Amino acid sequence: MDSYFIPFLDPQLLMVRYNEISRFLHRTPILTSKSLDFENNASLFFKCENFQKSGAFKMRGVSNAIFELLLKKEKPEGVVAHSSGNHGQALAWAAQSHDIPCKVVMPSNASEFKKKAVLAAGAEIIECFPTILARKAAVKKVCKNSAFIEIHPSNQPSVILGQGSAAWELLEDCQQRDVSLDWIGVPIGGGGLAAGTGFAVSVWNNLHGTATKVFCGEPSGADDAFRSLISGKIEFNKNPYTVADGLRTELGDINFPIIKKTIKEIYLVSDKEILEGQIKLAERLKIVLETNCSPPFSAICKNLERFNGKKVGIIISGGNVDLRSSVWGE
Amino acid sequence: MDSYFIPFLDPQLLMVRYNEISRFLHRTPILTSKSLDFENNASLFFKCENFQKSGAFKMRGVSNAIFELLLKKEKPEGVVAHSSGNHGQALAWAAQSHDIPCKVVMPSNASEFKKKAVLAAGAEIIECFPTILARKAAVKKVCKNSAFIEIHPSNQPSVILGQGSAAWELLEDCQQRDVSLDWIGVPIGGGGLAAGTGFAVSVWNNLHGTATKVFCGEPSGADDAFRSLISGKIEFNKNPYTVADGLRTELGDINFPIIKKTIKEIYLVSDKEILEGQIKLAERLKIVLETNCSPPFSAICKNLERFNGKKVGIIISGGNVDLRSSVWGE
């Protein structure tokens, strides 16, 4: 466990923090479906972060990151991140609500849909070449030439901690219904949601004497986390290819130790299974969700025996889909 | 006002009834969107019946119809309806939950998606030629050869009364938030939801001394209700054509007198406006909704001055979309 998290091993401290940042967040609903439960012979509880502010769980991490900046010192001159998707949008929204300037480095090939969303939240876009090196360099330049502070999407303690609040709310709301979850499933890409969920669930288990376990669903076309958990060190993707475009990224040195300690299993799913899962969830739950959301659900559909009769929470990570240029299930 | 409704002009009786049938229904959530409010300069409250059991508000009408059958006498031998869409599916679900046999007359060209949903709810499908005459004849035959009772989708008092419960819940939940709605908007096709909403809102206004008004959105390609409200008698569609396939039907002799008394305005919207409204609602609210839902929202977008600064409730009627064969916005 990263030393940063040790103070939060006191569950009361974690609850206070999650309560503090909840003012900047929606408490998203939990949806259920009798027909999906019947088909999968399990009780499924979908925590719908597609309804979160900015349309994704990413709002949780950036809200906590900004909260910590404000705790430590004066309001920062600004915040910056590189992102082609939900992290940039969330940071822009969170910064705007605190009147903090925000710059988002976006690759020149980012869609107009995504650029529009970042601009709508009042951030400035800095365009760069569509490579990870160019993106990092552009952020570095901003930080060098100003007092802007970088907020990383997945490999920063305050962000990881914030992401864990989705699982915490899910556990609280299930407890209210007298449901003790056997599993919580999340998608894994950069590792921020996975580490945050693993951490929050372990604190919850300590507090309540429960034994909820965490698993991840990962695209087989970007299976670095699956291989990392086997080898015990961070593995990389050579040519990641998957329709789940938010899950092509890799783990970081801060989140990986937490993932190693707290994630029980990672299941690989194919793009076909991801798309099938997405369309089934959309049709049954009547929600718009990204391809990035479906890996944990697709993993259940693929491993029915493993989850037979179990109570499983699933975090639906986001709903920012450009429907005008989408065809479902293809 | 139809004489059937007079006993319910006592609001207490209506509340008791709505409370009784609520056991068979979901209390659907109300969604809001800051960006949609900003763009339309109005406060919009979306009552999401796409999350209702069976995926549509139709569950309300059939639940009340079956409740009344059970109040009056022994459990019926069975129930029957003709439907190519949500009414049949809702009736099948409601009948199944009361262990009542159900037959649904469906045109031979109904989609596999819709047939599957009716079968999944345990009903028997009776296929017929795809004409309204053939559909009516098939229902008549079932009723003649058995003691099955027909449940009409829109022109039956118990069904109309049940549909009104969506608006009643919307008004209650808005009251809880200290919001008094200026308008409630609904789509209009067969007239069941419109009449039920108009009736329920007039009872609410009597009870609370409020002045909430009801308007409808109607496709210009099936503008019979718009013309009927002008001429004062039921007008018909010669060749209805609209992407909102659930709104091609016509008003009935039971719901029209209620509509005449309780609906203030009907706005026509083109198919282009309907599709634009659907995709905007899906992208912003992150919900799956039918083309049939968007006319009242599209009417607001089209008549911004009329609704400027107003508090408007909108009933999102259903979410049964075959995403596998859909392209959004086309």
Chai-1 contact restraints between the chains, C-beta under 6 A:
chainA,res_idxA,chainB,res_idxB,connection_type,confidence,min_distance_angstrom,max_distance_angstrom,comment,restraint_id
A,N50,B,K286,contact,1.0,0.0,6.0,A-B,restraint_1
A,F51,B,K286,contact,1.0,0.0,6.0,A-B,restraint_2
A,I279,B,L323,contact,1.0,0.0,6.0,A-B,restraint_3
A,A282,B,V288,contact,1.0,0.0,6.0,A-B,restraint_4
A,A282,B,L323,contact,1.0,0.0,6.0,A-B,restraint_5
A,E283,B,L323,contact,1.0,0.0,6.0,A-B,restraint_6
A,K286,B,N50,contact,1.0,0.0,6.0,A-B,restraint_7
A,K286,B,F51,contact,1.0,0.0,6.0,A-B,restraint_8
A,K286,B,I287,contact,1.0,0.0,6.0,A-B,restraint_9
A,K286,B,V288,contact,1.0,0.0,6.0,A-B,restraint_10
A,K286,B,G319,contact,1.0,0.0,6.0,A-B,restraint_11
A,I287,B,K286,contact,1.0,0.0,6.0,A-B,restraint_12
A,V288,B,A282,contact,1.0,0.0,6.0,A-B,restraint_13
A,V288,B,K286,contact,1.0,0.0,6.0,A-B,restraint_14
A,G319,B,K286,contact,1.0,0.0,6.0,A-B,restraint_15
A,L323,B,I279,contact,1.0,0.0,6.0,A-B,restraint_16
A,L323,B,A282,contact,1.0,0.0,6.0,A-B,restraint_17
A,L323,B,E283,contact,1.0,0.0,6.0,A-B,restraint_18
A,L323,B,W328,contact,1.0,0.0,6.0,A-B,restraint_19
A,R324,B,G329,contact,1.0,0.0,6.0,A-B,restraint_20
A,V327,B,V327,contact,1.0,0.0,6.0,A-B,restraint_21
A,W328,B,L323,contact,1.0,0.0,6.0,A-B,restraint_22
A,G329,B,R324,contact,1.0,0.0,6.0,A-B,restraint_23
